[in-house]
């Protein structure tokens, strides 16, 4: 039999050149959260190191500047998770999906705790809890949950 008469066989070890739409949506959502975290870090650095800070605000300014490296690290983790959701093999993608899902659960439970009057972050300092903080945590829970569901769907590549 000649080569032309035999059926075409696709090699089994070739990866698709582009990820599925669901994985791109998941990566885009996590990358968007990375941009938000990076912009908060930049804002903390700029505001905290401003020369117009009065001495009474010195402690707050030091806290803002001190939180910048942690926020940059969290932003870099978001970028790594977004990359794993878009281009990672299934093992790495499952770890990224688990991280997104657990982050969604943490945000949802934190929102529920704030709604119940318990401040899990001790951000209010004993003052009233903002409903805006509850709303932001609910939005974060939805975003991370959507990323986990979208990133976990699609064909197996391993």
N, C-alpha and C positions, 0 to 999 in steps of 0.2 A: 504494500500500500504506500502511496506517495504521501508526502507531507501535506499537499494540498487537499487530499481526500480525508485526512484525519481531523477529528474535531479539535477546535482550539481549546487549549487548556490554560486557564489562568493560574499563574504562580500563587501558591498559598501564603508565601511569606512576604508579599508586597503589601505595605500599609497604604491606606487611602491618602491621597495627597492633601486633602482638606478635611477638617473635622465636621461633624454634623452640625446642623443649625442649633439643635438643643444644647450641644456642648459649647457652641459659640455664645449663646445667650447666657449660659451659666458663667462662663469666663468673663463675659462683659459685665454682668452684675457684680461679681467679686472685684473686678478691676475698677469699677465705678466706686465701690467702697474704699478701695486703695487710694483713689484720687481724693476722696473726701478726707481720709485719715492724713494723707500727705499735706493737704491744704490746712488742716487743723494744726499740724506740726509746724508748718511755716508761719501761720498766724501766731502761735504761741511764742515762737522764737522772735518774731518781729515785735510783737507787743511787749513781751517780757524784757527785751533788751533795748527798749526805747529810752531815749534820754529825757523824755518829758514825764517820767514817773515821779510822783511825789513820794517822800519818804514813808508816808503811811501805807503806800501800796507796795513797798519793797518786798514783803513776804510773798504776796500774790505773784509779783513779777518773777521771783526766784522759783516758785512752783511751776509757772508756765515754762520757763526756760529749762528747768530740770526734767519736765515731762517730754521734751522734744525728742531725745534719743529713743525713748520707749515707743513713741508714736511712729517714728521713722522705721523702727524694727517691725512694728505691727503692719505698717504699710508694705514693707518688703515681703512679709509673710503673705499678705493678700496678693501681691504680684506673683509670688511663687505658686500659690493655690490657683490663681487664674490661669497661669501657664499650664499647670498640671491638668486642669479641667479641659483646656482646649487641645493640648498636644500630648498629654501624658499617656503612657500605656495604661492598660486597665488596672494594674495594681496600684500605680501612682494616682490614677484618677479616683479609685475607690477611697484612698486615704484623703484626697481633697474633698470628695463628696461627704465623707464622714466628718471632716473638719467643718464644712459648711453646715451640715445638719446639726452638729453639736452647738455651733455658734448660734444657729436659729433657736434651738431649745434654750440656750442660756439667755438670749435676748428676750424670748417670750416669758420665761420664768422670772426674769428681772422686772419686766413690765408688770407681771401679775403681783410681784412683791411690792412694787411701788404703788400700785393701785390699792393694795391692802393696807398701805401705810407703813410698810417696812422698807427702809432705805438700804439696799444691799451694798451700795457703794459708799455710803456715808458722805454723799456729796452735799446734801442740804445742810449739814452741820446742825441738825436739830430743828431747822426751820421747816416751813411748809414745803411739800413735795410738788414740783411743777408738773402740770398735766402735759406740758410740751415734752418733758423727758419720757413720760409714759408713751406718748405718741411716737417719738423717735425710736424707742425700743421696739414698739410694735411694727413699725416700718422696717427696721433692721431685721426683725424675725421673719417678716414676709419675704424680704429680699434674699436673705441667706437660705430660707426654706425653698424658695423658687430655684435658687442656684443649685441646691442639693438635689432637688427632684429632676431638674433639667440636665444636670451633669451626670446623674445616675442612669439616665435613659440613653438609648442608642445601642448600636451593635457592639458586640464584643470584638476586641482587636487582638487579644493575645492568643 
